[in-house]
């Protein structure tokens, strides 16, 4: 549900209403009118769009109004905030933000001023709001609200930027078209790693934020980042040399969790705050368990107890920055904690560079066998994924298991097909499924399967019946099944995978046509 705290500007709200009727007719909006507003009667002298609900309150300031709105509607799946000086520009934008925000993300549009750098207006997943216990920080009145959302979202991996959804701020309205911002790949990074609510991290981040505001030290994002402790080195090898020879990963959640050490008196004061007054120190209300992971970790008897995973990254000489960050987070997570039931673990990186994808994949298989790796993990260089993605696939202990990654097209569809030739949509399914074929953009292959196969494993074959080439992944799936193994996909992991293009595609946009204000 969307909320607008109106204050002394009925003419601005009129312009929002006109754009609302044009692009969002029928979408509900709750409007708060301050009871002491000198222009209060002007709000009630007009006819407003169907679905708009007004109420009068003595809460003057924005933060108070947002929290009062949350108290009135405590069970919403998404809470959206929009200012009365905003003008909407395209159909379906609000629904798109709501889809990105569920269940505990912060989704925000292109406001044409701050763009991807600040969530001036946003939709926040209901689970996150209920876990925090507030829609706006209770220690604020009017200013800095969006900065709190920004720092919280960035440092806890909860931001989702929608550059194609454009909100004009009326005071700075421009008549020219707004092109898609640069740095769209940033949304891929955060979407790919925004996979859980780490409540300890959220609490420590908020302690730091409150301390900075109370000291009136300003809101310097760079200062906040630089206040982090140094990263710790993890034992991970780069055998290809293409990652630059830098062994510089760290357990990111633990690293950022150290923020509490720099919050000083503010942190100590906040630690004494009762649970009902700020961050709730339980994960039950968010429906999460197991440290916030969206799956359970259990000890089991793995085929290989000394795990050595060769991470094969086929590319033409470049990685997307969002993908590189995802690899860093995955490495840190796996090397820091591993899985119960394993004696040892190792990651080996192979970045095969060639203009021929089949050659890249072939070289990765060769290197995996040469290194005596127990597993080969294929990751395409334009994918984003959560830090726990490798663990999720390893836990199945299957010869072949992959994510059903999406294509970079609208409408968004998966790359897996069932045995009747139907495209499989993982956004509506859960668990594992045996399929006829799936892309290799994020796929884990066990050594016993690799040893059972004989070259060629990857070919671009001509299919005369359809007058098209089949992909190397289709050919590989056929080889796997001919050798007596199943091709399996993990629907749950698939929902967290992003595919970076001019927009980062994922199941959050499944079934949607091209969003409003799409620019190529």
MOFEN-V682827 format. One record per helix or strand of 3 or more residues. SS is the DSSP state (h for helix, s for strand). FROM is the first residue (numbers start at 1). LEN is the number of residues. Records with the same first field share a line. If there is no record, write none. Layout:
SS->FROM-LEN  FROM-LEN
//
This chain:
s->2-5  29-6  52-6  78-4  86-3  106-5  122-4  159-11  306-7  344-7  375-5  400-4  432-4  442-5  487-4  498-3
h->10-14  40-5  62-11  93-9  115-3  126-7  145-11  170-3  185-9  199-16  221-6  252-11  264-8  275-3  284-3  290-3  321-17  357-14  389-6  426-3  447-6  472-11  491-4  507-3
//
